[in-house]
Amino acid sequence: AYIKIIFGNPYLTMLSFILLHHFTVFLILTSPDREIKIKQM
């Protein structure tokens, strides 16, 4: 039900992907093996 609400609203979907992207970048930048992860991307 939660997923249906998010994907039913284009704005929330876009916002969710933006937040997820920033969170992923944050995890990569703060991880000790960030050099390896950046090369893999």
PDB file as gemmi writes it, atoms N, CA and C in Angstrom:
CRYST1    1.000    1.000    1.000  90.00  90.00  90.00 P 1                      
ATOM      1  N   ALA A   1       0.843  -1.199   0.000  1.00  0.00           N  
ATOM      2  CA  ALA A   1       0.000   0.000   0.000  1.00  0.00           C  
ATOM      3  C   ALA A   1       0.874   1.243   0.000  1.00  0.00           C  
ATOM      4  N   TYR A   2       1.966   1.206   0.778  1.00  0.00           N  
ATOM      5  CA  TYR A   2       2.874   2.356   0.864  1.00  0.00           C  
ATOM      6  C   TYR A   2       3.536   2.640  -0.473  1.00  0.00           C  
ATOM      7  N   ILE A   3       3.966   1.575  -1.164  1.00  0.00           N  
ATOM      8  CA  ILE A   3       4.609   1.727  -2.471  1.00  0.00           C  
ATOM      9  C   ILE A   3       3.608   2.274  -3.489  1.00  0.00           C  
ATOM     10  N   LYS A   4       2.375   1.802  -3.440  1.00  0.00           N  
ATOM     11  CA  LYS A   4       1.349   2.257  -4.389  1.00  0.00           C  
ATOM     12  C   LYS A   4       1.091   3.759  -4.229  1.00  0.00           C  
ATOM     13  N   ILE A   5       1.096   4.253  -2.992  1.00  0.00           N  
ATOM     14  CA  ILE A   5       0.883   5.683  -2.744  1.00  0.00           C  
ATOM     15  C   ILE A   5       2.028   6.497  -3.347  1.00  0.00           C  
ATOM     16  N   ILE A   6       3.257   6.042  -3.145  1.00  0.00           N  
ATOM     17  CA  ILE A   6       4.421   6.758  -3.652  1.00  0.00           C  
ATOM     18  C   ILE A   6       4.404   6.813  -5.180  1.00  0.00           C  
ATOM     19  N   PHE A   7       4.210   5.654  -5.830  1.00  0.00           N  
ATOM     20  CA  PHE A   7       4.268   5.612  -7.274  1.00  0.00           C  
ATOM     21  C   PHE A   7       3.001   6.152  -7.927  1.00  0.00           C  
ATOM     22  N   GLY A   8       1.966   6.351  -7.125  1.00  0.00           N  
ATOM     23  CA  GLY A   8       0.745   6.954  -7.646  1.00  0.00           C  
ATOM     24  C   GLY A   8       0.874   8.462  -7.738  1.00  0.00           C  
ATOM     25  N   ASN A   9       1.861   9.014  -7.049  1.00  0.00           N  
ATOM     26  CA  ASN A   9       2.096  10.460  -7.058  1.00  0.00           C  
ATOM     27  C   ASN A   9       3.456  10.740  -7.703  1.00  0.00           C  
ATOM     28  N   PRO A  10       3.455  11.320  -8.915  1.00  0.00           N  
ATOM     29  CA  PRO A  10       4.714  11.573  -9.642  1.00  0.00           C  
ATOM     30  C   PRO A  10       5.702  12.420  -8.845  1.00  0.00           C  
ATOM     31  N   TYR A  11       5.203  13.401  -8.097  1.00  0.00           N  
ATOM     32  CA  TYR A  11       6.086  14.270  -7.324  1.00  0.00           C  
ATOM     33  C   TYR A  11       6.774  13.490  -6.207  1.00  0.00           C  
ATOM     34  N   LEU A  12       5.996  12.656  -5.492  1.00  0.00           N  
ATOM     35  CA  LEU A  12       6.584  11.856  -4.418  1.00  0.00           C  
ATOM     36  C   LEU A  12       7.571  10.837  -4.966  1.00  0.00           C  
ATOM     37  N   THR A  13       7.257  10.301  -6.153  1.00  0.00           N  
ATOM     38  CA  THR A  13       8.168   9.334  -6.770  1.00  0.00           C  
ATOM     39  C   THR A  13       9.500  10.000  -7.085  1.00  0.00           C  
ATOM     40  N   MET A  14       9.440  11.200  -7.690  1.00  0.00           N  
ATOM     41  CA  MET A  14      10.645  11.937  -8.042  1.00  0.00           C  
ATOM     42  C   MET A  14      11.424  12.282  -6.773  1.00  0.00           C  
ATOM     43  N   LEU A  15      10.712  12.741  -5.753  1.00  0.00           N  
ATOM     44  CA  LEU A  15      11.348  13.125  -4.499  1.00  0.00           C  
ATOM     45  C   LEU A  15      12.027  11.924  -3.844  1.00  0.00           C  
ATOM     46  N   SER A  16      11.354  10.772  -3.913  1.00  0.00           N  
ATOM     47  CA  SER A  16      11.910   9.560  -3.315  1.00  0.00           C  
ATOM     48  C   SER A  16      13.211   9.146  -3.998  1.00  0.00           C  
ATOM     49  N   PHE A  17      13.216   9.216  -5.347  1.00  0.00           N  
ATOM     50  CA  PHE A  17      14.429   8.843  -6.070  1.00  0.00           C  
ATOM     51  C   PHE A  17      15.562   9.832  -5.807  1.00  0.00           C  
ATOM     52  N   ILE A  18      15.225  11.123  -5.675  1.00  0.00           N  
ATOM     53  CA  ILE A  18      16.249  12.128  -5.378  1.00  0.00           C  
ATOM     54  C   ILE A  18      16.854  11.865  -3.996  1.00  0.00           C  
ATOM     55  N   LEU A  19      15.987  11.595  -3.004  1.00  0.00           N  
ATOM     56  CA  LEU A  19      16.485  11.323  -1.663  1.00  0.00           C  
ATOM     57  C   LEU A  19      17.321  10.050  -1.631  1.00  0.00           C  
ATOM     58  N   LEU A  20      16.859   9.028  -2.361  1.00  0.00           N  
ATOM     59  CA  LEU A  20      17.582   7.762  -2.404  1.00  0.00           C  
ATOM     60  C   LEU A  20      18.951   7.961  -3.051  1.00  0.00           C  
ATOM     61  N   HIS A  21      18.996   8.777  -4.115  1.00  0.00           N  
ATOM     62  CA  HIS A  21      20.250   9.046  -4.823  1.00  0.00           C  
ATOM     63  C   HIS A  21      21.237   9.771  -3.907  1.00  0.00           C  
ATOM     64  N   HIS A  22      20.767  10.801  -3.209  1.00  0.00           N  
ATOM     65  CA  HIS A  22      21.637  11.556  -2.312  1.00  0.00           C  
ATOM     66  C   HIS A  22      22.127  10.679  -1.163  1.00  0.00           C  
ATOM     67  N   PHE A  23      21.240   9.802  -0.668  1.00  0.00           N  
ATOM     68  CA  PHE A  23      21.616   8.912   0.428  1.00  0.00           C  
ATOM     69  C   PHE A  23      22.675   7.922  -0.028  1.00  0.00           C  
ATOM     70  N   THR A  24      22.525   7.411  -1.274  1.00  0.00           N  
ATOM     71  CA  THR A  24      23.502   6.477  -1.833  1.00  0.00           C  
ATOM     72  C   THR A  24      24.851   7.157  -2.004  1.00  0.00           C  
ATOM     73  N   VAL A  25      24.833   8.382  -2.543  1.00  0.00           N  
ATOM     74  CA  VAL A  25      26.072   9.149  -2.717  1.00  0.00           C  
ATOM     75  C   VAL A  25      26.726   9.397  -1.358  1.00  0.00           C  
ATOM     76  N   PHE A  26      25.890   9.726  -0.361  1.00  0.00           N  
ATOM     77  CA  PHE A  26      26.398   9.969   0.987  1.00  0.00           C  
ATOM     78  C   PHE A  26      27.085   8.732   1.552  1.00  0.00           C  
ATOM     79  N   LEU A  27      26.469   7.564   1.355  1.00  0.00           N  
ATOM     80  CA  LEU A  27      27.063   6.321   1.849  1.00  0.00           C  
ATOM     81  C   LEU A  27      28.379   6.023   1.144  1.00  0.00           C  
ATOM     82  N   ILE A  28      28.421   6.268  -0.168  1.00  0.00           N  
ATOM     83  CA  ILE A  28      29.645   6.016  -0.935  1.00  0.00           C  
ATOM     84  C   ILE A  28      30.763   6.942  -0.465  1.00  0.00           C  
ATOM     85  N   LEU A  29      30.440   8.228  -0.270  1.00  0.00           N  
ATOM     86  CA  LEU A  29      31.459   9.200   0.115  1.00  0.00           C  
ATOM     87  C   LEU A  29      31.970   8.988   1.535  1.00  0.00           C  
ATOM     88  N   THR A  30      31.113   8.424   2.391  1.00  0.00           N  
ATOM     89  CA  THR A  30      31.525   8.243   3.788  1.00  0.00           C  
ATOM     90  C   THR A  30      32.102   6.861   4.058  1.00  0.00           C  
ATOM     91  N   SER A  31      32.054   5.970   3.046  1.00  0.00           N  
ATOM     92  CA  SER A  31      32.584   4.626   3.252  1.00  0.00           C  
ATOM     93  C   SER A  31      34.098   4.622   3.073  1.00  0.00           C  
ATOM     94  N   PRO A  32      34.814   3.767   3.799  1.00  0.00           N  
ATOM     95  CA  PRO A  32      36.272   3.738   3.735  1.00  0.00           C  
ATOM     96  C   PRO A  32      36.817   3.307   2.374  1.00  0.00           C  
ATOM     97  N   ASP A  33      36.045   2.520   1.633  1.00  0.00           N  
ATOM     98  CA  ASP A  33      36.517   2.041   0.329  1.00  0.00           C  
ATOM     99  C   ASP A  33      35.825   2.794  -0.803  1.00  0.00           C  
ATOM    100  N   ARG A  34      35.698   4.127  -0.645  1.00  0.00           N  
ATOM    101  CA  ARG A  34      34.980   4.942  -1.631  1.00  0.00           C  
ATOM    102  C   ARG A  34      35.682   4.965  -2.983  1.00  0.00           C  
ATOM    103  N   GLU A  35      37.002   4.860  -3.000  1.00  0.00           N  
ATOM    104  CA  GLU A  35      37.719   4.867  -4.275  1.00  0.00           C  
ATOM    105  C   GLU A  35      37.291   3.689  -5.147  1.00  0.00           C  
ATOM    106  N   ILE A  36      37.173   2.520  -4.520  1.00  0.00           N  
ATOM    107  CA  ILE A  36      36.781   1.308  -5.242  1.00  0.00           C  
ATOM    108  C   ILE A  36      35.348   1.440  -5.754  1.00  0.00           C  
ATOM    109  N   LYS A  37      34.446   1.951  -4.906  1.00  0.00           N  
ATOM    110  CA  LYS A  37      33.040   2.065  -5.277  1.00  0.00           C  
ATOM    111  C   LYS A  37      32.838   3.069  -6.406  1.00  0.00           C  
ATOM    112  N   ILE A  38      33.562   4.182  -6.370  1.00  0.00           N  
ATOM    113  CA  ILE A  38      33.429   5.194  -7.429  1.00  0.00           C  
ATOM    114  C   ILE A  38      33.906   4.628  -8.760  1.00  0.00           C  
ATOM    115  N   LYS A  39      34.975   3.841  -8.740  1.00  0.00           N  
ATOM    116  CA  LYS A  39      35.484   3.240  -9.976  1.00  0.00           C  
ATOM    117  C   LYS A  39      34.501   2.235 -10.560  1.00  0.00           C  
ATOM    118  N   GLN A  40      33.742   1.554  -9.676  1.00  0.00           N  
ATOM    119  CA  GLN A  40      32.771   0.558 -10.134  1.00  0.00           C  
ATOM    120  C   GLN A  40      31.548   1.211 -10.777  1.00  0.00           C  
ATOM    121  N   MET A  41      31.240   2.457 -10.394  1.00  0.00           N  
ATOM    122  CA  MET A  41      30.045   3.122 -10.908  1.00  0.00           C  
ATOM    123  C   MET A  41      30.214   3.540 -12.358  1.00  0.00           C  
TER     124      MET A  41                                                      
END                                                                             
